[in-house]
Amino acid sequence: LHFSLFLFLRFHGSLSRLAMARLLQMELTPELVFSAWLVFSMLRTLPALVRFYSWFASSGLEISEHRGYGQTASRLWGIIPAPKLSVWAMATSGLMFCACLVVCQLPVEMPEKCRVATLFAALVCYHLYFSQLYCEAHVGAHVTVLVPPVLIFMILQPAVDVDVADAVEVDILRRRAHAYTAWLVKAILASAYCSAGVSKTLSSIRSGRFWWDGATLQSGIFEALLLCRPGTHRSFGVPTPFAHELQKAAYRHPRSVLAPLSFFSVVVEAVAPLVLILPPYIGSVSFAVVGLSFHYGIAVLQNVDFLSWWGPAYAFFFLDPAAAADASWELFGPIGAWSASYSVAPCRTSLALAYLTVHLIAMVALHFFPETEMLPFSCFPMFKQLKDLFDPEARKWIWLSRKPHATGTLKNYCFPFCRPQAVRVEELHRLPFEYLLFGHGGGEKDVLYSNFEVTDYLHSQLDKIRAEGNVGSRAVASAEMRQEAAERLLGHLFEAQAEFDQIVEGGTYKTRKNSWNSSTSASSTSASDPLLGA
């Protein structure tokens, strides 16, 4: 690639100088920033993702036979199947995706048909590339779902090529047409947040307790601490200094810190559509600041990176044409922007509005079919389940793993405690890292799966973890009892992690190659042992 670039610049010097001159005169548009941010995220993760896919495709795991999106490897929009690509084809599709985005933003004159075709090619390459990575930790699930809708709106963005003598009038018409694209993107993003807030509220109604009482976020942070060790200062490449220490501090204050944060997040999500009715010069930038801060907080407290892939869509908020100083609501508001776009390209304008309508209908409908996946159509149910670390009626899962929580690794939700597609219990010995999974509570039998021999001391720590999980819900146990249990639980986790590290690093472990009974331990533990005596 570098050699080809050298030859191009060597033998096309005049063209490169012209491109550089035009580059310096480029207008900073939402489409340009969206593409640049996305290409940056792609290039910084592509080597690790290609290495992951090279292993995954030949791993022999049952999940490696599937391609698609989300937990179930669904079809794109529930319709378009995903092919199974070779490693070379997968890597090439990723590079072509980047190339298409770059070409569309080059400071050279490009026929409109070429621009549309190139963006459509980018959409195809997106499907070919990301559908191979549904089980990967960084880009799986809902992390990249905003990319296809934004690309569709960019494809359908009208080209203002009308015979008008007044150049100022042409520029205003172009800006209004581009504002229509921004309104569509803002509607997609605002509705996604709103749907996520509705999902959490509905879960609260069904469960009879509030999602924002602090217990659920405390459980989420405890889950992050399963993998976030001391010295962790990055989450999937995003700087998150002292993440481990901040997570411990937040975990210890479920009422004073986590409950207000949880309530604030649900309120922000639920009222997100207000950005569509507020004056853009107030709402757009303010929403972008709050939204990006919200996702950075998730990266710090839960080590989940939405910034790299949802962040590009915020370019349509920061550089919203309707938020310009000379943009009136009558001309640049939703109706005025639609009118300008329709006057230039009625077919494209109608198709873009039709996609938005279908997207919103699917979002509402999927609330009634929570097990169905049709990404990027979604009701955005992530994190909606209410959890409680100390309620014996709640099922809880603990895992210890040598798998780094980093780009290019299996996601944490593709193991035996999850619905398909997931690694099967009898396949744990195929993993290239040591892994232990312990499930307890919820009125079900305790289970312990591992691909190495578990020591007596590690057994004892898991037994203590189970005991803390029976302290009682907030309706039964006092706040002081739960606070003390939270501190003890954290100590037991750290002891278990230290013993796990000593087992695998000290060379005393023995990887097991046999199959396991799903009702008992994956290690040498039997159902008669105290750990599984529930």
C-alpha positions as CSV (number, residue, x, y, z in Angstrom):
1,L,0.0,0.0,0.0
2,H,2.8,2.4,0.9
3,F,4.7,1.5,-2.3
4,S,1.6,2.1,-4.4
5,L,1.1,5.5,-2.7
6,F,4.7,6.4,-3.5
7,L,4.3,5.6,-7.1
8,F,1.1,7.5,-7.3
9,L,2.7,10.6,-5.8
10,R,5.9,10.2,-7.8
11,F,4.3,10.0,-11.2
12,H,1.3,12.2,-10.5
13,G,3.0,15.1,-8.9
14,S,1.0,17.8,-10.5
15,L,-2.3,16.1,-9.5
16,S,-1.1,15.7,-5.9
17,R,-0.1,19.4,-5.7
18,L,-3.6,20.4,-7.0
19,A,-5.2,18.1,-4.5
20,M,-3.1,19.6,-1.7
21,A,-4.1,23.1,-2.8
22,R,-7.8,22.1,-2.7
23,L,-7.3,20.3,0.5
24,L,-6.3,23.6,2.2
25,Q,-9.5,25.1,0.9
26,M,-11.8,22.3,2.0
27,E,-14.9,23.1,3.9
28,L,-15.3,21.3,7.3
29,T,-18.6,19.5,6.8
30,P,-20.3,16.8,9.0
31,E,-19.8,14.3,6.2
32,L,-16.0,15.0,6.2
33,V,-15.6,14.7,10.0
34,F,-17.8,11.6,10.1
35,S,-15.8,9.9,7.4
36,A,-12.4,11.0,8.9
37,W,-13.4,9.8,12.4
38,L,-14.6,6.5,11.1
39,V,-11.5,5.9,9.0
40,F,-9.3,6.7,12.0
41,S,-11.2,4.2,14.2
42,M,-11.0,1.6,11.4
43,L,-7.3,2.0,10.8
44,R,-6.3,1.9,14.4
45,T,-8.3,-1.3,15.0
46,L,-8.0,-3.1,11.7
47,P,-4.7,-5.0,12.4
48,A,-6.0,-6.4,15.7
49,L,-9.3,-7.3,14.2
50,V,-7.7,-9.1,11.2
51,R,-5.5,-11.1,13.6
52,F,-8.6,-12.0,15.6
53,Y,-10.5,-13.1,12.6
54,S,-7.6,-15.2,11.4
55,W,-7.7,-17.1,14.7
56,F,-11.6,-17.1,14.9
57,A,-12.1,-18.5,11.4
58,S,-9.9,-21.5,12.1
59,S,-10.7,-21.9,15.8
60,G,-13.0,-24.9,15.4
61,L,-15.6,-23.3,17.7
62,E,-19.2,-23.7,16.7
63,I,-19.7,-19.9,16.8
64,S,-17.1,-19.6,14.1
65,E,-19.5,-21.2,11.7
66,H,-21.8,-18.1,11.8
67,R,-21.6,-14.6,10.4
68,G,-23.9,-11.7,11.1
69,Y,-24.6,-9.1,13.8
70,G,-25.5,-9.0,17.5
71,Q,-25.7,-11.9,19.9
72,T,-27.4,-14.2,17.4
73,A,-25.4,-13.4,14.3
74,S,-28.5,-12.0,12.7
75,R,-28.9,-10.8,9.1
76,L,-28.4,-7.2,8.2
77,W,-31.8,-5.5,8.8
78,G,-33.0,-9.1,9.4
79,I,-32.9,-9.6,5.6
80,I,-29.4,-9.6,4.1
81,P,-27.3,-12.7,4.9
82,A,-23.6,-12.4,5.6
83,P,-21.1,-14.4,3.6
84,K,-18.3,-16.3,5.3
85,L,-15.1,-14.6,4.0
86,S,-11.5,-15.7,4.0
87,V,-9.1,-13.7,6.1
88,W,-7.7,-12.0,3.0
89,A,-11.2,-11.0,1.8
90,M,-12.2,-9.8,5.2
91,A,-9.1,-7.6,5.5
92,T,-9.6,-6.3,2.0
93,S,-13.2,-5.3,2.6
94,G,-12.1,-3.3,5.7
95,L,-9.4,-1.5,3.6
96,M,-11.9,-0.9,0.8
97,F,-14.4,0.5,3.3
98,C,-11.8,3.1,4.4
99,A,-10.8,3.8,0.8
100,C,-14.4,4.5,-0.2
101,L,-14.9,6.9,2.7
102,V,-11.7,8.7,1.8
103,V,-12.4,8.9,-1.9
104,C,-15.8,10.5,-1.3
105,Q,-14.2,13.3,0.7
106,L,-11.3,14.1,-1.6
107,P,-11.1,17.7,-2.6
108,V,-11.6,17.0,-6.3
109,E,-14.5,17.3,-8.6
110,M,-16.4,14.1,-8.7
111,P,-19.5,13.2,-10.7
112,E,-22.6,12.7,-8.5
113,K,-23.1,9.2,-9.8
114,C,-19.5,8.3,-8.8
115,R,-20.0,9.8,-5.3
116,V,-23.2,7.8,-4.8
117,A,-21.7,4.6,-6.2
118,T,-18.6,5.0,-3.9
119,L,-20.8,5.5,-0.8
120,F,-22.9,2.5,-1.7
121,A,-19.7,0.5,-2.1
122,A,-18.7,1.6,1.4
123,L,-22.0,0.3,2.7
124,V,-21.4,-3.0,1.0
125,C,-17.9,-3.2,2.4
126,Y,-19.2,-2.4,5.9
127,H,-21.5,-5.4,5.7
128,L,-18.7,-7.7,4.4
129,Y,-16.3,-6.5,7.1
130,F,-18.2,-6.1,10.3
131,S,-20.5,-9.2,9.8
132,Q,-17.3,-11.3,10.2
133,L,-16.7,-9.8,13.7
134,Y,-20.0,-10.4,15.5
135,C,-18.2,-12.2,18.3
136,E,-15.4,-9.7,18.8
137,A,-15.2,-7.6,22.0
138,H,-14.9,-4.1,20.5
139,V,-17.1,-3.9,17.4
140,G,-19.8,-6.5,18.1
141,A,-23.4,-6.0,19.2
142,H,-24.7,-2.4,19.0
143,V,-21.3,-0.6,18.7
144,T,-21.4,0.1,15.0
145,V,-25.2,0.2,14.3
146,L,-25.2,3.9,13.5
147,V,-22.9,3.5,10.6
148,P,-25.4,2.0,8.0
149,P,-28.1,4.6,8.6
150,V,-25.7,7.5,8.3
151,L,-24.2,6.0,5.1
152,I,-27.7,5.6,3.6
153,F,-28.5,9.3,4.4
154,M,-25.2,10.4,2.8
155,I,-26.0,8.3,-0.3
156,L,-29.4,9.9,-0.5
157,Q,-28.1,13.4,0.1
158,P,-29.1,15.6,-2.9
159,A,-26.6,17.2,-5.0
160,V,-27.5,20.9,-5.5
161,D,-26.8,21.3,-9.2
162,V,-29.5,23.7,-10.3
163,D,-29.5,26.5,-12.8
164,V,-29.6,29.5,-10.5
165,A,-27.7,32.7,-11.4
166,D,-27.4,33.8,-7.8
167,A,-24.4,32.0,-6.2
168,V,-25.5,33.0,-2.7
169,E,-28.9,31.5,-3.3
170,V,-27.3,28.3,-4.5
171,D,-25.2,28.1,-1.4
172,I,-28.2,28.6,0.9
173,L,-30.1,25.9,-1.0
174,R,-27.2,23.5,-0.7
175,R,-26.8,24.2,3.1
176,R,-30.5,23.7,3.6
177,A,-30.4,20.4,1.7
178,H,-27.4,19.3,3.9
179,A,-29.3,20.4,7.0
180,Y,-32.0,17.9,6.0
181,T,-29.4,15.1,6.2
182,A,-28.3,16.4,9.6
183,W,-31.9,16.3,10.9
184,L,-32.3,12.7,9.7
185,V,-29.1,11.7,11.5
186,K,-30.1,13.5,14.7
187,A,-33.5,11.8,14.6
188,I,-31.8,8.4,14.4
189,L,-29.5,9.1,17.3
190,A,-32.0,10.8,19.5
191,S,-34.6,8.0,19.0
192,A,-31.9,5.4,19.8
193,Y,-31.3,7.0,23.2
194,C,-34.9,7.5,23.8
195,S,-35.6,3.8,23.1
196,A,-32.8,2.8,25.4
197,G,-34.4,4.9,28.2
198,V,-37.8,3.4,27.5
199,S,-36.3,-0.1,27.7
200,K,-34.9,0.6,31.1
201,T,-38.2,2.1,32.3
202,L,-40.2,-0.8,31.1
203,S,-37.8,-3.2,32.8
204,S,-38.4,-1.2,36.0
205,I,-42.1,-1.5,35.7
206,R,-41.9,-5.3,35.1
207,S,-39.5,-5.9,38.0
208,G,-41.2,-3.7,40.5
209,R,-38.0,-1.7,41.3
210,F,-36.2,1.2,39.7
211,W,-33.4,0.6,37.3
212,W,-31.8,3.7,38.6
213,D,-31.7,2.7,42.3
214,G,-27.9,2.2,42.0
215,A,-27.9,-1.6,42.4
216,T,-27.8,-2.3,38.6
217,L,-25.0,0.1,37.9
218,Q,-23.1,-1.3,40.8
219,S,-23.5,-4.8,39.3
220,G,-22.3,-3.4,36.0
221,I,-19.2,-1.9,37.5
222,F,-18.4,-5.1,39.5
223,E,-18.6,-6.9,36.1
224,A,-16.1,-4.5,34.7
225,L,-13.8,-5.2,37.6
226,L,-13.7,-8.8,36.6
227,L,-11.4,-7.8,33.8
228,C,-10.2,-4.3,34.6
229,R,-7.1,-4.8,36.7
230,P,-4.8,-2.3,38.4
231,G,-2.8,-0.3,35.9
232,T,-5.7,-0.2,33.3
233,H,-5.5,3.3,31.7
234,R,-7.1,2.5,28.4
235,S,-10.4,0.9,27.2
236,F,-10.1,-0.4,23.7
237,G,-7.6,2.3,22.9
238,V,-9.6,5.1,24.5
239,P,-7.6,6.8,27.3
240,T,-9.4,6.0,30.6
241,P,-6.7,6.9,33.2
242,F,-7.0,5.1,36.6
243,A,-10.1,3.2,35.4
244,H,-9.6,0.5,38.0
245,E,-9.4,2.9,40.9
246,L,-12.4,5.0,39.7
247,Q,-14.5,1.8,39.3
248,K,-13.7,0.7,42.8
249,A,-14.6,4.1,44.2
250,A,-17.9,4.3,42.4
251,Y,-18.7,0.7,43.2
252,R,-18.5,1.5,46.9
253,H,-21.1,4.3,46.7
254,P,-24.3,2.8,45.1
255,R,-26.7,5.3,46.7
256,S,-24.7,8.5,46.8
257,V,-23.0,8.2,43.4
258,L,-24.4,5.4,41.2
259,A,-28.1,6.1,41.9
260,P,-27.9,9.8,40.8
261,L,-25.7,8.8,37.8
262,S,-28.2,6.1,36.8
263,F,-31.2,8.4,37.1
264,F,-29.4,11.1,35.1
265,S,-28.6,8.7,32.3
266,V,-32.2,7.5,32.0
267,V,-33.5,11.0,32.0
268,V,-31.0,12.1,29.3
269,E,-31.9,9.1,27.2
270,A,-35.7,9.6,27.6
271,V,-35.7,13.3,26.8
272,A,-33.2,13.0,23.9
273,P,-35.8,13.7,21.2
274,L,-36.1,17.3,22.7
275,V,-33.0,18.0,20.6
276,L,-35.3,17.9,17.5
277,I,-37.5,20.7,18.8
278,L,-34.9,23.0,20.5
279,P,-33.3,25.7,18.5
280,P,-30.3,24.0,16.8
281,Y,-27.8,26.6,17.9
282,I,-28.7,25.6,21.5
283,G,-29.7,21.9,21.2
284,S,-27.2,20.4,18.7
285,V,-23.9,21.3,20.4
286,S,-25.2,20.9,23.9
287,F,-26.6,17.4,23.0
288,A,-23.2,16.4,21.5
289,V,-21.3,17.5,24.6
290,V,-23.6,15.6,26.9
291,G,-23.7,12.5,24.6
292,L,-20.0,12.2,24.2
293,S,-19.5,12.8,28.0
294,F,-22.1,10.1,28.6
295,H,-20.2,7.6,26.5
296,Y,-16.8,8.5,28.0
297,G,-18.3,7.8,31.4
298,I,-19.3,4.4,30.2
299,A,-15.8,3.8,28.9
300,V,-14.3,4.7,32.3
301,L,-16.8,2.9,34.6
302,Q,-17.6,-0.1,32.4
303,N,-14.8,-0.3,29.8
304,V,-17.1,-0.2,26.9
305,D,-16.1,1.9,23.9
306,F,-19.0,3.6,22.0
307,L,-17.0,6.7,21.4
308,S,-15.0,5.3,18.5
309,W,-18.1,4.2,16.5
310,W,-21.0,6.4,17.7
311,G,-18.8,9.4,18.0
312,P,-18.6,10.1,14.3
313,A,-22.4,10.6,14.1
314,Y,-22.0,13.5,16.5
315,A,-20.3,15.4,13.6
316,F,-23.8,16.2,12.4
317,F,-24.5,17.9,15.8
318,F,-21.2,19.8,16.2
319,L,-21.3,21.0,12.5
320,D,-25.1,21.2,12.1
321,P,-25.9,23.5,9.2
322,A,-29.1,24.5,11.0
323,A,-27.0,25.8,14.0
324,A,-25.1,28.4,11.9
325,A,-25.5,32.0,13.0
326,D,-27.3,33.0,9.8
327,A,-29.6,29.9,9.7
328,S,-33.2,30.7,10.4
329,W,-35.6,28.1,11.7
330,E,-38.0,28.8,8.8
331,L,-35.4,27.9,6.2
332,F,-33.2,25.4,8.1
333,G,-35.6,23.8,10.5
334,P,-36.9,20.2,9.7
335,I,-39.7,21.5,7.4
336,G,-37.6,24.1,5.7
337,A,-34.7,21.7,5.2
338,W,-37.0,19.0,3.8
339,S,-38.6,21.5,1.5
340,A,-35.2,22.6,0.1
341,S,-34.0,19.0,-0.3
342,Y,-37.3,17.9,-2.0
343,S,-37.1,20.8,-4.4
344,V,-33.7,19.6,-5.6
345,A,-34.1,15.8,-5.4
346,P,-37.7,14.7,-4.5
347,C,-37.0,11.0,-5.0
348,R,-33.9,10.9,-2.8
349,T,-35.6,13.1,-0.2
350,S,-38.6,10.8,0.0
351,L,-36.5,7.6,0.2
352,A,-34.4,9.0,3.1
353,L,-37.6,9.9,5.0
354,A,-39.0,6.5,4.2
355,Y,-36.0,4.8,5.7
356,L,-36.2,6.9,8.8
357,T,-39.9,6.0,9.1
358,V,-39.2,2.2,8.8
359,H,-36.3,2.5,11.2
360,L,-38.5,4.1,13.8
361,I,-41.3,1.6,13.3
362,A,-38.9,-1.3,13.7
363,M,-37.5,0.3,16.8
364,V,-41.0,0.4,18.4
365,A,-42.0,-3.0,17.2
366,L,-38.9,-4.7,18.5
367,H,-39.9,-3.8,22.1
368,F,-42.6,-6.4,21.7
369,F,-40.1,-9.0,20.3
370,P,-37.1,-8.7,22.7
371,E,-35.4,-11.9,21.5
372,T,-35.4,-10.8,17.8
373,E,-32.4,-9.2,16.3
374,M,-32.4,-7.2,13.1
375,L,-29.4,-4.9,13.5
376,P,-29.1,-2.0,12.7
377,F,-32.9,-2.1,13.5
378,S,-33.1,-2.3,17.3
379,C,-35.0,-1.2,20.3
380,F,-31.6,-0.6,22.0
381,P,-32.1,-2.8,25.0
382,M,-28.5,-2.9,26.1
383,F,-28.0,-2.7,29.9
384,K,-31.8,-2.8,30.5
385,Q,-31.8,-5.9,32.7
386,L,-32.1,-5.0,36.4
387,K,-29.4,-6.6,38.5
388,D,-28.5,-7.0,42.2
389,L,-25.3,-8.5,43.5
390,F,-26.8,-9.4,46.8
391,D,-30.3,-10.6,46.0
392,P,-30.5,-14.4,46.2
393,E,-33.3,-14.4,43.7
394,A,-31.1,-12.8,41.0
395,R,-28.9,-15.0,38.8
396,K,-25.2,-14.0,39.0
397,W,-22.2,-14.9,36.9
398,I,-18.6,-14.5,37.8
399,W,-15.7,-15.2,35.4
400,L,-12.0,-15.2,35.6
401,S,-10.1,-15.1,32.4
402,R,-6.6,-14.6,30.9
403,K,-8.3,-13.1,27.8
404,P,-7.3,-9.4,27.6
405,H,-10.3,-7.0,27.5
406,A,-9.0,-5.4,24.3
407,T,-9.6,-5.0,20.6
408,G,-9.2,-8.3,18.8
409,T,-10.5,-10.7,21.4
410,L,-13.7,-12.6,22.0
411,K,-16.5,-10.6,23.5
412,N,-17.4,-11.3,27.1
413,Y,-21.0,-12.3,26.2
414,C,-20.2,-15.3,24.0
415,F,-19.6,-17.8,26.8
416,P,-21.8,-20.5,28.2
417,F,-23.9,-18.2,30.4
418,C,-25.3,-16.4,27.3
419,R,-27.8,-17.3,24.7
420,P,-26.6,-18.5,21.3
421,Q,-24.3,-17.8,19.7
422,A,-21.9,-18.7,22.5
423,V,-18.9,-20.9,23.2
424,R,-20.2,-24.3,24.4
425,V,-19.1,-25.8,27.7
426,E,-17.5,-28.8,25.9
427,E,-15.5,-26.3,23.7
428,L,-13.8,-24.4,26.6
429,H,-10.6,-26.5,26.1
430,R,-10.3,-25.0,22.6
431,L,-9.8,-21.5,23.9
432,P,-6.3,-20.1,23.8
433,F,-6.5,-18.8,27.3
434,E,-7.6,-20.0,30.7
435,Y,-11.2,-19.3,31.6
436,L,-13.4,-20.0,34.6
437,L,-17.2,-19.3,34.8
438,F,-19.2,-19.5,38.1
439,G,-23.0,-19.1,38.1
440,H,-25.1,-19.0,41.3
441,G,-28.4,-17.7,42.7
442,G,-31.7,-17.1,41.0
443,G,-33.2,-20.3,42.3
444,E,-31.1,-22.4,39.9
445,K,-28.3,-24.9,40.6
446,D,-24.8,-23.5,40.9
447,V,-22.5,-24.3,38.1
448,L,-18.7,-24.0,37.7
449,Y,-17.0,-24.4,34.4
450,S,-13.3,-24.1,33.7
451,N,-10.6,-25.3,31.3
452,F,-8.0,-25.8,34.1
453,E,-7.9,-27.5,37.5
454,V,-9.3,-25.3,40.2
455,T,-7.4,-25.2,43.5
456,D,-9.1,-25.6,46.9
457,Y,-8.3,-22.0,47.8
458,L,-10.0,-20.7,44.6
459,H,-13.0,-22.9,45.4
460,S,-13.1,-21.4,48.9
461,Q,-13.1,-17.8,47.5
462,L,-15.9,-18.6,45.0
463,D,-17.9,-20.1,47.9
464,K,-17.5,-16.8,49.8
465,I,-18.6,-14.9,46.7
466,R,-21.7,-17.0,46.6
467,A,-22.4,-16.4,50.3
468,E,-22.3,-12.6,49.8
469,G,-24.8,-13.0,47.0
470,N,-27.3,-14.2,49.5
471,V,-27.2,-11.2,51.8
472,G,-30.6,-10.0,50.6
473,S,-32.2,-7.5,48.3
474,R,-32.7,-3.8,49.2
475,A,-36.2,-4.7,50.4
476,V,-34.8,-7.2,52.9
477,A,-31.3,-6.2,53.9
478,S,-30.4,-2.9,55.4
479,A,-28.1,-0.4,53.6
480,E,-25.4,-1.1,56.1
481,M,-25.5,-4.8,55.6
482,R,-25.3,-4.4,51.8
483,Q,-22.5,-1.9,52.1
484,E,-20.5,-4.3,54.3
485,A,-21.3,-7.2,51.9
486,A,-20.1,-5.1,48.9
487,E,-16.7,-4.5,50.6
488,R,-16.3,-8.2,51.4
489,L,-17.4,-9.2,47.9
490,L,-14.8,-7.0,46.4
491,G,-12.1,-8.5,48.6
492,H,-13.2,-12.0,47.7
493,L,-13.0,-11.1,44.0
494,F,-9.5,-9.8,44.3
495,E,-8.4,-12.8,46.3
496,A,-9.9,-15.1,43.6
497,Q,-8.1,-13.1,40.9
498,A,-4.8,-13.3,42.7
499,E,-5.2,-17.1,43.1
500,F,-6.2,-17.4,39.5
501,D,-3.1,-15.4,38.4
502,Q,-0.9,-17.6,40.6
503,I,-2.3,-20.8,39.1
504,V,-1.8,-19.8,35.4
505,E,1.4,-17.8,35.8
506,G,3.0,-20.2,38.3
507,G,2.6,-23.1,35.9
508,T,0.6,-25.1,38.4
509,Y,-2.5,-25.3,36.3
510,K,-3.5,-28.3,34.2
511,T,-5.7,-27.6,31.2
512,R,-8.5,-30.1,30.8
513,K,-9.3,-31.6,27.4
514,N,-12.4,-33.6,28.3
515,S,-16.0,-32.6,28.0
516,W,-18.2,-31.5,30.9
517,N,-21.6,-32.1,32.2
518,S,-23.5,-28.8,32.2
519,S,-25.1,-29.5,35.5
520,T,-21.8,-29.9,37.3
521,S,-18.3,-28.3,37.3
522,A,-16.2,-28.1,34.3
523,S,-13.2,-28.7,36.6
524,S,-12.8,-31.6,39.0
525,T,-15.7,-30.3,41.3
526,S,-18.6,-32.6,41.7
527,A,-22.2,-31.8,42.6
528,S,-21.5,-33.1,46.1
529,D,-18.9,-30.4,46.8
530,P,-20.0,-27.5,49.1
531,L,-19.6,-25.0,46.3
532,L,-22.3,-26.7,44.3
533,G,-24.5,-27.8,47.2
534,A,-27.3,-25.4,46.5
